[in-house]
Amino acid sequence: MNISSLRTKIYADGAELDGMLSMYRLPHIKGFTTNPTLMRKAGLTDYQSFARQVLAAIPDRPISFEVFSDEFGEMERQAREIATWGEHVYVKIPVSNTRREPAYELIRRLSQAGVKVNVTAIMTLEQVQAVTDALAGGAPSNISVFAGRIADTGRDPVPHLKAALEIMKAAPAAELIWASPRELLNVFQAHEIGCHIITVTNDILKKLSLVGKDLGDYSLETVKMFRDDAVAAGFRI
């Protein structure tokens, strides 16, 4: 299978403008996501200035920016402000605050008010159900299930996301995001189950050129890599 035949949309996940622009030039990149952790790693200090730069350069694809307050009242103020920055902006709302208080009522208010939300950091099917209930009948939205983090706990995320898709039938304007993938294979797993979107970091996206590569050739390249590195290191026994 090639990338152009995927039914799952690939969103680039990052917060470095140059990297986002390089992904924007690729027709198979259908949208973008960011988060405060990625922004901090990129050395950003002016949130709004960065967002405005991104939206000026990428005006026609969905882009998610996250609120960063831990209080629901301030989250709502931030969300409504961020939503005004562009037609294709989605506002990322964490499924709860740091005190484990669910954000469902805030999500409901925002969605019913026409704010496109991307509910993030979801892990459990109970969370998927509650978020779906909150989004039903509202604006277009995303439900981000962190499949990679689920896999990090030793659980297979595929049945989990299949179940999420069934739950989400009650909110047809919501799209499921396979978040935090760990390898390129996850893109094809997302396609197989009919997941709407997968967010992928640039380091994984760079592996797209390997799709369909002859495994015999890849084996030989690996042998050559080991040999070249041994010679370059000057190893002796």
Backbone as a ProteinNet text record, in pm:
[ID]
protein_1_A
[PRIMARY]
MNISSLRTKIYADGAELDGMLSMYRLPHIKGFTTNPTLMRKAGLTDYQSFARQVLAAIPDRPISFEVFSDEFGEMERQAREIATWGEHVYVKIPVSNTRREPAYELIRRLSQAGVKVNVTAIMTLEQVQAVTDALAGGAPSNISVFAGRIADTGRDPVPHLKAALEIMKAAPAAELIWASPRELLNVFQAHEIGCHIITVTNDILKKLSLVGKDLGDYSLETVKMFRDDAVAAGFRI
[TERTIARY]
84.5	0	87.8	45.6	117.7	38.6	107	48	-76.5	-78.1	-190.5	-321	-312.5	-433.2	-484.6	-420.1	-464.6	-598.5	-686.8	-811.3	-795.6	-689.7	-659.4	-580	-623.9	-553.2	-430.9	-318.6	-196.8	-183.9	-173.9	-146.4	-3.5	71.5	206.3	199.7	272.8	272.5	406.7	406.9	532.5	511.3	621.8	611.8	733.1	798.2	908.1	858.5	856.6	794.5	855.8	988.2	1051.7	1007.7	1001.6	958.1	812.9	729.4	588	572.4	651.4	641.8	689.3	791.4	837.3	729.4	654.5	544	425.7	405.9	296.3	309.8	431.9	455	419.9	392.7	359.8	208.2	154.9	9	-57	17.8	-44.6	-51.8	1.9	-12.7	-137.4	-240.3	-372.4	-400.6	-314	-336.3	-218.6	-230.5	-120	-172.6	-90.1	-119.9	5.2	-16.6	91.9	49.3	142	106.2	212.2	183.6	280.6	415.3	416.5	542.9	631.1	571.8	648.1	696.6	612.5	651.9	769.7	765.7	875.8	1004.5	994.4	1113.2	1172	1085.4	1132	1187.4	1182.4	1236	1144.8	1016	922.7	883	870.3	828	705.3	678.4	562.6	460.5	364.4	266.9	188.2	131	43.1	118.7	239.4	318.6	349.8	386.5	413.7	289.3	176	52.6	16.8	33	1.9	94.2	220.9	315.1	273.2	237.9	198.5	74.1	-23.7	-150	-135.2	-42.1	-15.8	48.5	131.9	203.6	121.2	30.8	-50.5	-196.6	-258.3	-391.6	-507.3	-479.3	-588.4	-595.9	-530.3	-540.3	-567.9	-636.9	-666.2	-538.2	-538.1	-425.1	-480.5	-426.9	-471.7	-371.7	-422.9	-344.7	-412.1	-331.3	-385.5	-394.7	-500.9	-508.4	-406	-370.3	-267.9	-301.6	-421.9	-464.1	-506.5	-508.7	-558.7	-696.3	-748.5	-879.5	-977.6	-1093.5	-1186.4	-1234.1	-1252.5	-1293.3	-1190.5	-1064.2	-956.8	-935	-951.6	-944.8	-1046.2	-1167.1	-1271.6	-1237	-1184.3	-1144.5	-1036.8	-934.8	-827.3	-881.6	-969.6	-1024.1	-1100.5	-1183.5	-1261.9	-1171.3	-1063.1	-967.9	-894.6	-842.6	-768.5	-857.2	-984.1	-1076.6	-1093.6	-1066.7	-1081.2	-961.5	-856	-732.2	-740.5	-832	-840.6	-955.6	-1001.1	-1115.9	-1090.3	-963.9	-931.8	-868.4	-877.1	-817.4	-905.8	-844.5	-906.9	-839.4	-918.1	-864.8	-852.3	-730.5	-708.7	-745.4	-835.6	-880.6	-842.4	-765.5	-734.4	-860.7	-865.5	-985.4	-1015.3	-914.2	-933.3	-826.8	-840.4	-730.7	-638.2	-537.5	-438.8	-493.5	-612.4	-676.2	-773.4	-765.5	-850.1	-997	-1025.4	-1162	-1192.3	-1294.6	-1320.8	-1364	-1327	-1357	-1482.5	-1567	-1677.4	-1775.5	-1808.7	-1904.6	-1846	-1717.6	-1650.7	-1650.2	-1619.5	-1617.1	-1754.7	-1859.4	-1995.9	-2027.9	-1994.9	-2024.4	-1953	-1827.4	-1749.3	-1800.8	-1824.8	-1870	-2006.6	-2095.6	-2229.2	-2223.8	-2119.1	-2101.8	-2032.7	-1999.2	-1938.1	-1786.6	-1723.8	-1577.7	-1537.9	-1448	-1397	-1292.6	-1322.1	-1230.9	-1163.5	-1045.5	-969.8	-944.5	-1020.9	-1009	-890.5	-795.3	-665.7	-635.9	-533.6	-484.3	-583	-665.9	-764.4	-697.6	-729.8	-675.3	-784.3	-890.2	-988.6	-1113	-1181.9	-1306.5	-1416.7	-1408.5	-1504.1	-1489.6	-1366.6	-1343.3	-1397.5	-1375	-1426.3	-1578	-1644.9	-1791.1	-1838.9	-1777.7	-1820.5	-1792.9	-1679.6	-1646.7	-1740.4	-1769.7	-1864.2	-2000.3	-2045.1	-2172.8	-2168.8	-2055.6	-2042.4	-2037.7	-1984.4	-1967	-2086.3	-2174.2	-2287.4	-2369.9	-2392.7	-2472.3	-2397.5	-2268.2	-2189.2	-2109.1	-2009.3	-1924.4	-1834.7	-1774.7	-1674.1	-1567.2	-1521	-1431.2	-1340.6	-1241	-1149.3	-1147.5	-1134.9	-1115	-979.6	-882	-744.9	-721.3	-711.4	-680.1	-530.9	-460.1	-314.6	-272.5	-284.9	-260.1	-117.3	-21.4	118.3	143	82.1	99.7	26.9	-86.2	-154.8	-63.2	0.7	93	212.7	255.5	368.2	338.3	210.9	172.6	158.9	190.7	180	44.9	-43.3	-176.4	-177.5	-249.8	-267.1	-367.8	-328.6	-422.5	-525.9	-503.6	-593	-736.4	-761.1	-899	-958.6	-874.3	-917.4	-972.4	-899.7	-943.2	-1061.8	-1069.3	-1187.7	-1312.4	-1300.9	-1414	-1448.4	-1346	-1370	-1449.1	-1415.9	-1488.8	-1636.1	-1664.8	-1804.5	-1878.3	-1814.9	-1875.7	-1903.8	-1809.7	-1816.8	-1920.7	-1984.2	-2091.4	-2205.5	-2213.9	-2317.8	-2287.1	-2165.1	-2126.2	-2058.2	-2135.5	-2077.5	-1988.8	-1998	-1910.2	-1774.4	-1754.6	-1627.1	-1541.7	-1412.9	-1317.8	-1220	-1188.9	-1095.5	-952	-867.7	-724.4	-648	-566.3	-467.1	-349.1	-334.3	-230.5	-109.3	3.6	132	175.8	175.5	224.4	372.5	415	553.2	634.8	566.1	637	547.9	608.8	535	424.5	444.3	342.3	207.8	210.8	86.2	-1.1	58.8	-18.9	-106	-50.1	-123.2	-222.5	-190.4	-287.1	-408.7	-384.2	-493.7	-582	-519	-593.2	-680.8	-625.4	-697.1	-825.5	-824.6	-943.9	-1036.4	-994.3	-1079.1	-1070	-959	-937.9	-928.6	-990.9	-1000.8	-867.5	-788.4	-667.6	-560.2	-433.4	-322.2	-225	-179.2	-80.9	57.6	149.4	280.2	389.1	491.5	603.8	695	776.7	862.3	961	1009.9	1108	1046.4	917.3	849.5	812.8	769.4	732.4	849.8	971.5	1088.9	1103.6	1038	1047.3	949.9	869	771.2	837.7	961.8	1032.9	1061.8	1051	1078.2	957.5	841.2	719.1	734.4	717.3	727.9	869.9	968.3	1109	1136.4	1218	1256.9	1335.6	1291.6	1354.6	1494.2	1517.3	1651.3	1750.1	1708.7	1794.1	1817.6	1710.7	1721.7	1816.8	1812.7	1904.9	2049.3	2075.3	2211.3	2257.9	2171.4	2207.3	2244.2	2174.9	2202.1	2337.7	2366.7	2498.3	2608.7	2588.8	2688.5	2705.1	2594.9	2602.7	2688.4	2665.9	2745.4	2893.2	2919.4	3057.3	3124.4	3055.9	3114	3142.7	3051.3	3071.5	3186.1	3200.5	3311.7	3446.4	3451.5	3574.9	3604.3	3499.4	3518.3	3564.7	3520	3559.6	3699.3	3752.5	3886	3892.4	3783.8	3780.7	3883.6	3943.7	4039	4011.8	4038.4	4030	4164
-119.9	0	124.6	227.7	353.9	456.8	566.7	666.5	729.9	747.8	815.6	736.7	605.8	524.1	507.7	571.4	561.4	631.7	570.4	639.5	718.9	693.5	769.2	893.6	1007.7	1132.9	1144.4	1185.7	1204.9	1351.8	1377.8	1511.6	1512.8	1616.1	1630.5	1689.8	1630.3	1671.4	1735	1865.1	1933	2079.2	2147.7	2288.7	2367.6	2317.9	2391.4	2439.1	2570.2	2626.7	2571.7	2562.4	2512.4	2369.7	2288.6	2150.5	2142.3	2227.8	2229.5	2272.6	2369.7	2417.1	2310.9	2234.5	2127.4	2021.4	1993.9	1898.5	1955.5	2085.8	2152.7	2136.3	2123.8	2108.6	1969.1	1876.4	1738.9	1721.9	1680.1	1672.2	1570.6	1471	1370.3	1414.9	1530.6	1585.3	1672.3	1627.1	1689.8	1788.7	1794.6	1885.9	1881.8	1957.7	1973.3	1976.8	1927.9	1940.4	1987.9	2059.4	2104.2	2075.9	2095.2	2093.3	2169.4	2207.1	2286.1	2217.5	2085.9	2014	2027.1	2009	2024.4	2168.4	2265.1	2405.3	2436.2	2383.2	2406.3	2343.7	2221.2	2155.3	2235.4	2307	2388.2	2523.1	2549.1	2673.4	2793.3	2770.1	2880.9	2943	3074.2	3145.5	3232.6	3268.1	3352.5	3267.7	3216.1	3121.5	3182.7	3300.2	3359.8	3401.6	3454.3	3494.2	3373.5	3261.4	3139.7	3094	3092.2	3047.5	3134.8	3265.8	3357.2	3333.1	3306.2	3275.6	3149.8	3048.4	2921	2939.6	3010.2	3026.2	3114.6	3208.7	3290.1	3206.4	3111.1	3027.8	2908.2	2861.8	2742.9	2780.5	2849.7	2903.7	2810.3	2695.5	2618	2472.7	2437.9	2301.3	2306.3	2207.1	2206.7	2210.3	2294.1	2303.5	2311.7	2229.4	2228.8	2300.7	2393.5	2460.8	2434.2	2411.9	2366.3	2478.3	2474.6	2561.6	2512.4	2597.8	2555	2590.6	2641	2663.9	2532.5	2530.4	2414.5	2441.9	2562	2601.5	2612.4	2553.3	2544.2	2680.3	2775.1	2908.1	2973.6	2962.2	3018.9	2936.4	2805.1	2721.3	2770	2798	2841.7	2974.9	3067.9	3197.2	3178.5	3098	3072.1	3005	2907.2	2832.9	2924.7	3010.7	3101.1	3201.4	3242.1	3331.6	3259.2	3141.4	3064.4	3035	3006.9	2973.6	3088.6	3211.2	3326.5	3345	3269.4	3293	3246.6	3158.1	3111.4	3014.9	3009	2924.4	2777.4	2734.9	2592.9	2554.9	2643.5	2617.5	2524.5	2421.9	2336.9	2367.4	2370.3	2400.6	2271.1	2240	2118.6	2144	2059.7	2064.8	1933.1	1934.9	1808.3	1746.1	1615.2	1544.5	1572.5	1612	1651.8	1755.1	1816.5	1900.2	1813.8	1875.5	1796.8	1741.4	1784	1731.3	1617.4	1567.6	1458.1	1497.8	1625.6	1673	1672.5	1600.4	1588.6	1721	1738	1861.9	1849.9	1751.9	1721.4	1837.8	1905.5	2015.3	2131.4	2159	2262.3	2223.5	2098.9	2049.6	2066.6	2032.9	2046.7	2193.3	2283.7	2426.1	2479.1	2446.2	2496.8	2440.6	2310	2246.8	2300	2315.4	2366.2	2513.5	2584.1	2724.6	2739	2626.5	2632	2626.6	2608.3	2597	2455	2444.6	2313.5	2269.9	2164.5	2120.2	1989.1	1971.2	1846.8	1802.1	1704.9	1661	1565.2	1599.6	1532.9	1458.1	1373.6	1295.1	1186.8	1140.8	1036	898.8	816.4	680.8	574	602.6	499	510.7	398.2	399.9	473.1	476	555.1	703.3	748.2	886.8	909.7	814.7	827.8	842	761.2	766.8	902.2	950.2	1078.1	1194.2	1190.8	1297.4	1292.2	1173	1158.3	1216.5	1186.9	1241.9	1394.5	1449.7	1595.2	1660	1589.1	1645.8	1623.2	1532.4	1497.5	1621.6	1643.7	1756.8	1888	1884.5	2006.6	2029.3	2115	2151.9	2035	2038.4	1938.8	1930.8	1811.1	1794.1	1673.9	1663.8	1549.9	1488.8	1357	1284.3	1213.8	1259.2	1207.3	1099.7	976.1	864.1	833.3	834.8	823.4	676.6	625.5	483.6	443.7	531.7	498.9	482.6	568.4	557.1	434	400.5	276.8	157.3	157.9	49.4	43.8	160.5	163.2	87.2	67.8	-5.5	-155.1	-200	-341.6	-383.3	-286	-314.6	-291.4	-374.8	-357.8	-245.3	-134.4	-24	-47.4	-143.9	-160.1	-193.1	-293.9	-318.1	-197.4	-125.8	-7.5	98.3	122.3	224.3	177.1	47.3	-5.8	20.5	-3.3	19.8	168.5	254.2	398.6	441.5	384.7	418.3	381.9	269.5	229.4	327.9	364.3	460.2	592.5	635.2	767.4	779	669.4	676.8	767.4	788.8	875.3	1023.2	1053.9	1192.9	1198.6	1195.5	1183	1299.3	1412.8	1525	1513.7	1411.6	1391.3	1290.7	1318.9	1228.2	1175.8	1047.3	983.3	1005.8	1049.9	1064.4	954	880.3	788.7	877.2	906.4	998.2	922	987.5	937.7	805	793.2	669.2	649	525.2	491.8	447.7	409.4	361.2	379.1	372	394.3	290.7	170.6	65.7	114.3	200.6	249.2	321.2	385.6	453.4	352	237.7	135.6	61.3	49.5	-7.7	84.9	215.1	311.6	301.2	285.7	269.2	144.6	35.1	-93	-85.9	-12.2	-8.9	107	192.3	304	425.2	436.8	555.5	677.8	787	903.2	973.9	988.8	1070.7	1002.1	1020.1	982.4	1100.2	1135.8	1243	1180.3	1233.1	1170.5	1277	1249.5	1342.3	1331.4	1435	1439.7	1324.5	1278	1169.1	1040.4	1018.1	901.1	927.5	1050.2	1082.7	1066.1	1084.8	1068.8	925.3	831.6	691.5	654.5	751.1	721	670	713.6	668	518.5	456.9	313.8	226.9	286.9	208.4	126.1	-4.6	-94.2	-130.7	-87.1	-114.2	-264.2	-308.1	-448	-486.9	-590.8	-626.6	-685.1	-750.1	-800	-686	-582.2	-464.4	-396.1	-390.4	-324.6	-402.2	-535.7	-619.2	-589.4	-580.3	-553.6	-415.8	-316.9	-182.7	-183.9	-267.4	-276.4	-341.4	-448.1	-512.7	-412.3	-335.3	-235.6	-128.2	-88.7	12.3	-37.1	-162.6	-217.7	-224.3	-269.5	-281	-142.9	-46	88.4	151	131.6	189.7	122.4	-8.9	-79.7	-30.4	-11.9	37.3	179.8	264.5	405.5	417.1	324	326.2	268.8	199.3	141.8	25.6	-51.2	-161.6	-268.7	-325.6	-434.6	-538.8	-663.3	-771.3	-844
0	0	0	-74	-69.7	9.9	43.1	131.8	70.9	-60.2	-124.1	-114	-87.9	-79.4	63.4	160.2	298.7	318.6	394.7	429.2	558.3	632.9	753.7	716.6	765.2	737.7	829	771.7	849.9	887.3	1017.9	1069.5	1124.9	1091.1	1144.5	1284.4	1375.7	1516	1548.1	1577.9	1607.5	1639	1671.7	1707.6	1658.1	1554.8	1492	1355.7	1336.2	1217.2	1088.9	1081.7	959.3	929.1	1033.3	1013.4	971.2	1028.4	990.5	845	803.1	665.1	567	605.1	515.8	500.8	608.8	602	522.6	531.8	460.8	309.3	263.9	119	69	158.3	120.2	113.7	0.4	-14.8	77.5	125.5	212.1	357.5	391.3	526	526.8	595.2	587.7	700.5	802.1	912.6	1007.6	1117.7	1211.8	1354.7	1447	1589	1661.7	1771.4	1858	2001.8	2094.4	2236.5	2314.6	2439	2515.5	2535.1	2547	2565.1	2441.2	2322.8	2199	2182.5	2220.9	2210.1	2302.1	2423.4	2517.2	2465.6	2410.1	2354.9	2239.7	2167.1	2054.3	2099.9	2231.1	2284.1	2270	2247.6	2227.8	2361.5	2362.3	2483.4	2458.9	2333.3	2300.5	2225.5	2298.7	2244.9	2129.5	2154	2054	1929	1945.6	1829.9	1741.1	1805	1728.6	1653.5	1722.4	1658.6	1539.5	1555.1	1444.8	1326.1	1353.3	1244.7	1169.6	1244.9	1183.7	1098.2	1150.9	1078.9	956.3	959.3	840.8	730.8	772.2	675.1	629.8	716.2	687.6	711	616.4	640.5	607.6	545.5	486.1	531.3	642.4	695.2	844.6	897	1040.4	1123.4	1226.9	1319.4	1460.9	1550.3	1689.3	1779.1	1861.2	1964.3	2098.8	2202.1	2330.3	2432.9	2512.3	2629.7	2731.6	2828.3	2924.1	3068.3	3092.9	3230.6	3294.3	3428.8	3500.5	3561.2	3537.5	3589.5	3473	3487.2	3375.3	3325.5	3415.4	3372.2	3282.7	3321.3	3239.6	3112.8	3122.4	3001.6	2898.4	2945.1	2852.9	2789.2	2869.6	2813.4	2706.9	2738	2642.2	2516.3	2534.3	2421.1	2326.1	2382.6	2297.9	2225.9	2289.7	2224.1	2111.7	2140.9	2039.5	1919.4	1943.3	1834.1	1735.6	1778.4	1688.6	1597.2	1619.3	1543.4	1398.8	1365.9	1227.9	1206.9	1082.9	1047	1072.5	1056	1064.8	1198.7	1295.5	1426.5	1510	1566.1	1667.2	1801.2	1906	2038.1	2117.8	2160.3	2238.2	2383.9	2433.5	2572.3	2638.4	2747.1	2815	2872.3	2874.8	2919.9	3067.7	3142.6	3282.5	3317.2	3433.8	3482.8	3567.7	3628.9	3702.9	3833.5	3872.4	3993.3	3960.6	3838.3	3790.2	3779.8	3773.8	3754.3	3604.6	3561	3416.6	3355.6	3229.1	3156.4	3071.3	3096.6	3006.8	2989.5	3096.6	3084.7	3005.8	3026.5	2946.9	2799.6	2771.1	2632.9	2569.2	2645.6	2594.9	2562	2654.2	2631.7	2508.3	2497.3	2384	2252.1	2247.6	2124.4	2082.9	2178.6	2146	2103.5	2146	2107	1971.8	1908.5	1775.8	1774.5	1891.9	1897.1	1857.1	1762.3	1720.9	1823.5	1896.4	2001.2	1963	2017.7	2006.1	2149.8	2196	2334.9	2345.7	2431	2429	2558.5	2552	2666.2	2710.6	2619.2	2650.6	2647.7	2746	2752.7	2766.7	2841.5	2873.3	2785.7	2769.8	2693.1	2768.4	2899.9	2977.3	2943.2	2926.2	2883.8	2743	2653.1	2516.5	2518.7	2600.4	2607.6	2659.5	2765.3	2823.5	2728.9	2660.2	2565.3	2445	2396.7	2286.1	2323.4	2442.7	2489.9	2490.6	2532.6	2541.1	2402.7	2305	2170.8	2078.9	2113.8	2026.7	1993.8	1865.6	1821	1816.6	1844.9	1847.5	1720.5	1731.5	1618.2	1577.7	1458.6	1422.6	1531.6	1560.7	1674.7	1654.2	1741.8	1743.6	1882.7	1886.7	2011.9	2000.2	2078.5	2069	2173.7	2126.8	2215.3	2200.7	2312	2309.1	2298.9	2177.6	2152.1	2187.1	2157.1	2186.9	2334.7	2413.9	2559.1	2613.8	2553.2	2591.2	2562	2446.3	2410.4	2504.7	2553.7	2647.5	2776	2807.2	2929.5	2905.4	2783.3	2751.4	2697.2	2672.9	2618.4	2468.1	2395.8	2251.9	2228.8	2163.6	2145.3	2035.4	1947.9	1833.1	1875.5	1960.7	2003.8	2076.7	2148.1	2222.1	2125.4	2017.3	1922.1	1839	1811.1	1744.1	1828	1956.9	2047	2052.4	2049.2	2050.2	1927.3	1812.2	1689.4	1700.2	1761.8	1779.7	1870.2	1979.2	2072.1	2002.2	1917.8	1856.7	1745.5	1709.7	1610.5	1657.6	1787.7	1843.2	1822.5	1777.4	1752.3	1615.9	1507.7	1373.1	1330.2	1397.7	1362.7	1429	1513.5	1582	1505.6	1497.5	1432.7	1536.7	1525.4	1618	1571.1	1663.5	1637	1709.2	1633.7	1691.5	1729	1857.3	1903.7	1956.7	1958.4	2010.9	1948.8	1815.5	1755.3	1785.4	1784.9	1816.5	1695.2	1586.3	1468.1	1346	1228.9	1105.1	1085.2	1135	1124.9	1178.7	1280.2	1339.1	1237.3	1137.8	1033.1	959.8	929	854.6	944.3	1073.1	1166.7	1179	1184.7	1191.6	1067.8	951.1	825.6	830.4	879.7	879.5	961.8	1073.3	1157.7	1120.8	1027	986.7	1076.5	1149.8	1232.8	1141.3	1181	1091.9	1070	1177.1	1174.6	1257.7	1218	1304.2	1308	1427.1	1440.6	1444.1	1363.3	1347	1356.7	1436.9	1449	1327.3	1306.9	1188	1181.5	1298	1294.1	1240	1266.7	1208.9	1063.5	1032.7	895	798.7	848.3	762.5	711.5	778.8	739.1	627.3	582.2	477.7	350.5	327.2	206.2	210.8	328.7	342.3	307.9	292.5	268	140.2	151.7	37.2	-1.9	74.9	40.4	39.1	-55.1	-63.7	61.8	133	259.2	239.6	125.9	97.7	82.5	8.7	-7.2	127.3	208.5	338.5	429.6	419.6	495.4	456.9	326.9	280.2	326.2	319.5	365.9	514.1	590.5	733.8	758.5	683.2	693.5	661.5	554	514.7	621.9	685.5	791.4	906.9	950.7	1060.3	1021.9	899.2	852.7	846.1	787.3	773.5	909.7	1005	1137.9	1212.6	1193.7	1256.5	1202	1070.2	1007.9	1054.1	1054.7	1093.4	1238.8	1323.4	1464.7	1487.7	1386.7	1398.6	1496.4	1506	1602.3	1569.4	1672.7	1659.1	1767	1736.5	1836.6	1840.1
[MASK]
+++++++++++++++++++++++++++++++++++++++++++++++++++++++++++++++++++++++++++++++++++++++++++++++++++++++++++++++++++++++++++++++++++++++++++++++++++++++++++++++++++++++++++++++++++++++++++++++++++++++++++++++++++++++++++++++++++++++++++++

